[in-house]
Amino acid sequence: GPFKRALWDLPESVKTEIARAYDEKFEFLFSQLAIGGTADAVKRFVHPPERHMPLPGQGPDVLAAPDDPDAGE
C-alpha cells in the first residue's frame, strides 16, 4: 500500500538488519517447533499444485495495472 516505496527505498544497511532479524526469528521458531531434518518427509507428502497458467515470462505479455496509492491496499 502507501508504504511500499518507503520500504523499497530503505538504506541497504537497514534492509540487511531487517533480514538478519527475520532469519534469527525463524531459526528460533523452527528450533522450537523441532522441524529440523524434515526435508524428506516434506518431499514425500507435500506436492505443489498443478499450474494451469504460464509462469511469468513464458506466456503472452500482459501489462499490470499501475499501482494506485489511494486504493487502500
MOGIWO-V414965 format. One record per pair of residues at least 12 apart in sequence whose ideal C-beta (glycine too) atoms are under 10 Angstrom apart, sorted by the first residue. I is the first residue (numbers start at 1). J is the second residue. D is the distance in Angstrom with one decimal. If there is no record, write none. Layout:
I,J,D
I,J,D
//
This chain:
1,67,9.3
1,68,9.7
1,69,7.3
1,70,9.7
1,71,7.7
1,72,7.0
1,73,3.7
2,69,5.3
2,70,8.3
2,71,9.3
2,72,8.6
2,73,7.8
3,69,9.6
3,73,9.7
4,67,7.4
4,69,8.2
4,73,8.4
5,67,9.1
5,69,8.2
//
